[in-house]
Each structure stands twice: as C-alpha cells, then as structure tokens.
Amino acid sequence: MSDSVDDQEMNFAEGGEAEAAAAPKAKGAGPGLARILMIVGIGLGAVIFIVTVVVITVGIVNKQGKPMTVTPVSEAYQTATPVYAYIGTIGEIRTRTSDTEPYSVVVRINLGFDVGDKEADKRVNERLPQIRDYLRRYFTGKLAEDLAPAKEEVVKAEIKEDLNRILSVPSIKEVLFERLDVIKL
C-alpha cells in the first residue's frame, strides 16, 4: 500500500453506507438548459410586446392608416382630354362690362358636345336667341377683373352650367373661347 493520500480512499462511514450515499447522477439537461430556455422565453416575450406597442402606436399616429391629406383629383391633371364635337354657330357677342368705366367685351364661344350626340346642334339652334341673350347679359353683368385670364376657368364653368339649364337636354361638356377680348374704352 502506498502512503500517498491521493491513492487512498477515505471512508469514514461504516460499511456500505458510503456506496449508498454516492447515488448515480441523474441523466438529462439539468438546471443549465432550463435557465437558457427561460431567458429565451423572456426575450421572445419582450420582442412580441415591443412589436405590439409599436404597431398600435403607429396606427394611432397615422389614424389607422388613412393618409393625413387627401390629394384632390382635378380635371387639369387628366391623362388625355376627351374628344368632343364643337358647335360654333353662336357667333360673336359684343357688349360692355358693368365697371364704372366700362370695358368693351368681344367674345366668340364654341360649345363642346359628345361626339355621338347627333341632336346637340339642333337643340342649340332651336335656342340660339336665348343663348345669345344669356351670353350678352352674362358678360354685361361682369366686371373686367372677373374676366381676367386667371378666372377664365370659373367663367367657362358658370357659362356651361347656365347653358345646360337653357337647353332641353343638358349636354354641353365643354365651353371654349375662340375669342375673349376685354378692352378698356
């Protein structure tokens, strides 16, 4: 026997109790794997919570995905201008504005109708005296500043609306000025 302590087994217990106390280790993952799974679960829960809060916050800020401003669709931004059949039988209208120092107004108007509307020229010719009278009164009631080029689209829209009321079937789609002269006297 050797005298070294390493080679000797120290057993202070009596008999076979030492063998019973040293039970074999349990096989399996143990507490290390459970701790890793717990940390991964907490991290995954935190990510889900943060994503949920961000989605709700962005939804509230953007008012549930609706845009903050509405982009108006204007006729000025159409991709292609429709083709109309035009009637220019109204002739030239000469009148004066209602300014304190009146301006002379000379206007020649063309009316646009759908190409397939074969009765449009007949309806306009039937009401030609009423249309000419309306146009004369319309331009006489305006000031020169109301007939400025910047307000031309408003004038065209008003004329189109009023002429459609005069006709038996409202069918005017466009009003064009072949000539619109506003001259100071």
Beta strands, then each sheet from edge to edge (+ up, - down):
strand 1: 84-87
strand 2: 92-96
strand 3: 103-114
strand 4: 174-184
sheet 1: 1+ 3- 2+
sheet 2: 1+ 3- 4+
end
